Amino acid sequence: MNAASNVAPVITADNQSLKIDFPLKPFAIHHKLAGHPLLTLSRIAQLASELPRDLIEYNSGKVAISQDPDAIPTVDLDPVEVVKSIETAGAWMVLKRIENSPEYKTLLEDTLLSVAKARGFNSLADAGFEQLEGFMFVSSPKSTTPFHLDSEDNFFVQIHGEKFFTIYDNADRSIADDAEIERSMTKHRNLKFDESFAPRATEFHMFGGDGCYVPYQWPHWVRTAETYSISMAITWKTREVRRNNDLHFFNSMLRGIGLPQKAPGANPMFDAMKLGFYRSVMAVVNPLRSSFAMRKVLRRLALGKNANYYLKDA
């Protein structure tokens, strides 16, 4: 891809939000991806047949906003069948790391490059868009994605159907405190939701062509309306985000052996020491992730006995 080439603005935002609010606050966006041939149900079903099984997660869409991760109802269909029957399957599905497919990688890069250009940069690297990853969501009508937070920044684009995206300020520690953030980052993403949070929400009501920017670690939950939904998360991790994530994981490991830790940033000198040790260990562990069986073992060790619940049919 030639970063210096002319790139049409695939993603746009109102009120110059790309320059005013980015990357600290959420805002509405619009895009030109609805109807793209890579984002149809038939093509997504093909993608589901090609991805490694542990990059496909799905379950019933009939879940609570504050869903117990140990009681998630499943769907008795294989991944391709879920996509093909999504109008009636009563399911929620995410296809992870779709940049593993060269076609989807190009789509993600071109889309983010248009944002970089709109912000005055000539390349993804100049704009700080590193470790680009994509996630495809396919949901049945009246499905819920429980309350959770994510470990990256995200342009969330709605491709088909009607969706309500409800998001909360990550600085409000009465919604998710440091311990809950660490647990969501390192164990299971679901957070506890209380109806008292509702007045503090910002809601984006989206149809195909709409979307929103989701800042790092902002808690949110999502629901579909009367039609099936196709959405895509275009995500990236800056160097600071990767550093913060690594510290969360190492803090969680230390906590697991009885050594409580302060949140990242509370003790910068100690953070630097922990980060160096953790990354040295992970340099040895990461090559093991090339094996599907080893990835299952590592997830269970890191995330607990139910970490592989969505692989029980594999």
Beta strands, then each sheet from edge to edge (+ up, - down):
strand 1: 11-13
strand 2: 27-31
strand 3: 56-60
strand 4: 91-95
strand 5: 133-139
strand 6: 144-148
strand 7: 153-160
strand 8: 163-167
strand 9: 202-206
strand 10: 210-214
strand 11: 220-224
strand 12: 229-236
sheet 1: 1+ 2- 10+ 7- 12+ 5- 4+ 3-
sheet 2: 6+ 11- 8+ 9-
end
